Amino acid sequence: MWLPSEEYAGHGTRSVARAEAAGLTARPLAETLADVLSWEEGQDHPRGAGLSDDEERELIEMLRS
């Protein structure tokens, strides 16, 4: 997960012990990613992050060189 601000640094290292103690269970990563991708593909809004198609092609070409 990409978090755009340094204030979120270390976010992925936080303990989930309290959530688990409250009964929360984690879904398999593959299931979560498939659902997020499906949701994202159905969205019709401009994205504020990521590369444009041209930027992606340029980067791929640079990496192949």
N, C-alpha and C positions, 0 to 999 in steps of 0.2 A: 504494500500500500504506500502510495506516495503522499507525504504530508508536506505542504509547501513552506512551512515556517519552522524556524529553529526552535520555537517554543514547544514544538511537538517532539523534539529530539528525545530518544529513549522511549517513546510511546510503546513500541513493541516489546519492551523488556518489563513492562509492568506485570505485577502478579495478578492472576485471575482467581486466586484462592477464595476471595470473598464471593465472587460470582458463582463459583462451583459449590461453595457451602450453601448458597441460596437456591441451589438446584439447577443452575444453568448448565447445559451440556453443549459442547462444541460439535458443529457439524463437520463432516469430512471436508477437507479443503477443496477437493475436486468438485464436490456438490455445490459448495459456496461459490466457487469461481464460475461454474456453469450458469448458476442462477444470476449472478451479477452480470455476466456477459449477455445473457438473454435479455435482462432488463435494460442494459445500456444500449443494445442494438435497437430497442423499441423506442428510445428517447429521440425527440426531435428538438434539440437545443444546441446552441454553439458550445463547444468545449473550450475551457480556459487553459487547458494544459495539454502537453503533448506536442508532437511535431506535425507540421503540415505534410501533405503527401509529397510535395517537392522537397522539403527538408529531409524527410525520411529517405527518399531516393538518393539525395546527395550524400547523406551519411552512409548509406549502404555502399554506394560507389566508392567513397573514401576508404571504407573498411576493406573493400576488395582489392584496392590498389596496393 
